Amino acid sequence: RMPGKLVDLREEAAAVRRAARLPPRRERRWTDITGITLHQTATVLGERPRLKLGIHYVVTREGTIHYLNNHNLRVPQAQHMFNKHDVGIEMDGYYSGVGVDPKFFWKPKSRPNRKPMTPTAELIQSTRETIRFIVEDVERNGGKVEFIHAHRQTSKSRTSDPGQLLWQEVGMWAQKELGLSDGGIGYSVLTGNPIPEAWD
């Protein structure tokens, strides 16, 4: 069952790609889907859908879930291994790597006074519902989601992605409630960094 705040934009997103003469997203086998990658947008997208994004979902701070690409489509939401095996979720907003500590907060040079956000209850609840929906849909189609990943685990430049507050409310929830794994202590791929002790 789809989450209540889900807006299905898959057809619109595919139409935008066709109009731009971009190649269609590549399909992958359902059995290849083994994980979910969590991201923060590091900006505020708001409620307006962004149909060109290379991601499966965007969850807004008001809790709206924009469903952009089917789970069995490979999109460039992270790096190679996570692109091949994971479904990607962007959580809207900009967050510090640790709490709301500015020392661990990335901000663009054009926004020197930007302060880290805290997640909304609506964002957290809708992201949890999205994860549960992904797990159930992949299982219905013959696959099995076993992992919940942070983007930082596959990219050295994404150390605060998605950040401690989002990871604790969503990533750790998925481990406790759904039995998913973050890969274990020290797990990372390519140039990524493991989940820090502070996040757990």
N, C-alpha and C positions, 0 to 999 in steps of 0.2 A: 504494500500500500504506500502510495506517495505521501510525503509529508504535507500537512495542510497548507503551509505557506509556499509550496513549490510552484514556480511558474515555468512551464515547459516551453523552452525557446529553441529546441533543437532544430526544428524545421526552419525557423527564421535565421538561425546562425548558419545553417547549410546554404540557404538562399543567398545570404550576404557573400559567402565564399564563391558561389557560382557567379554572382553578378560581378565580382572583382576578378573573375577568371583565375581563381586560385584552385589548385588541385583539391579534390575531396580528401577528407581525413582517411588515413589508412585504417582498415579493420585489423583486429587482432583476435586470436582465439579466446573464448571465455576462460578456458583453463590457464591462459597466460596471465590472467588478472589475479594477483595475489596480495595486493596492498592498496593503501590509501595514503597519499601525501598531503600534509597540511601546510598551508602557506598563509602569510599575511600579505595584504596588497601593498603595504607601506605607503599608501595614499588613501584618500577617501573617494571611492567611486560613487557612492550614494545609491539611490534607488533606480537610476536609469540603467537598463541592460547594456552591456558591452559585448556585442555579438561576435566580434572578431577575436576575442581572447582565446589563447591556446590553453584552455582549462576546461574541466568538466562542469564545475560549479563555481558560482560566486554567491556567498552568503552575506547579505547586507547587515548593517548594524541595527536595522529595524526587524531583522529576522526573515526577510524575503529571500527565497532560494532560487537563484537563476540557474536553470538546468540547460547547459549550452551544448554539450556533446554527449552522445550515448556512451555508456560504460565500455563497450567493446571497440571504441575508437581510440587510436593512439594519438595523443596531442602533446605538444612540446611544453609541458607544464613544469618539468624539472630537468634532470640530466638523463643520460641513456637508460640506465637500468630502471629508474623510477618511471620514465616515460613508457617503457616497454611493459611494465608489470602493474603500475599503480593508476588509480583514479585520483585526480587532483581536485582539491577544494581550496579556493581562495576565501579567506575571511577578511572582510573589509575593515580597513583602518590601519593606523601605524602604532606599533607597540615596541616597547623596549625588550631587549634580550632577557633582562632580569627585572621583574616587577615593573615599576615606573621609573627606574633609575636612569637618569639622563646619560650616565657614563656608558651604558650599553645600548644606547639609542641611536640608530642611524637616521640622519635627516639630510635632505638635499641642501646644497649651498644656497639655493634660492629661498629656503625657509629656515633661517638661523634661529628663530624664536619658537620653533615647533616643539611642543611638549608631548611626551608619550601618552597614549590613550589607555583606558581600561576597557575590556570587552563589555558589551551590554549583555544582559540576561537573554534578550531575544536572539542575539547572534549565537550565543553558546547553545541555547536550546535547539535552534534550527540546524546548527551544524551537527549536533548529536543525532537528530532525527535523520539528517542526510546520510550520515555514516551508517546508521542502522538500515536505511533503505538500500544503500549500495551493497552492503553485505548480503541482504536478502535477495536482491536482484541478481547478483553474480551467482549465488547458490542456486537460484531457480534455473539458471542457464548452464549449469554444469560446472561452474568454477567454485573457488573457495578463497575468500579474503582472510589472510592470516596475519597481516602486518599493518601497523599504523606508523607512518614515517613522518619526520619533520624534514622540510626542504634542506635544512642545514646539514643533514646526514649525507648529502650528495654534492654539496657545493661549498667551497671554502669562503666564498663571498657572501654567504647567506647565514652568518653566525646567529642572527637574531630572528631567524625565520622558522616557525611563526612567533617565537618568544615564549618566555616562561608562563605568563598568565594564560595564554591560549592553550599551550601544551598541557598545563595542569588541569584545565577545565574540559578539554576535549581529548587530547591524546591519552592522558592517564585514565580518563573516564572510559575510553574505548578499550583499554587494557583490562580494567576492572570489570566492566559490565559485559563486554562482548568477547573477552578472552584473546584479544589481539596482542601481538608482540611488537615492540619497537626494534627488534633485531638482537636485543641483549646488550649487556654492558660493553661499551667500546665499539658498538657497531656503526660503521660508516662505509660508504663506497666512493670510488673515484677520489676527488679531492675534498670530500665532505668531512664534517666533524661529528663525533658522537653526541648523543644527548648529554648535556652537562648535569652534574650531580645536583646543582641548584634547581633544575627543572623538575627533577624527580623527588 
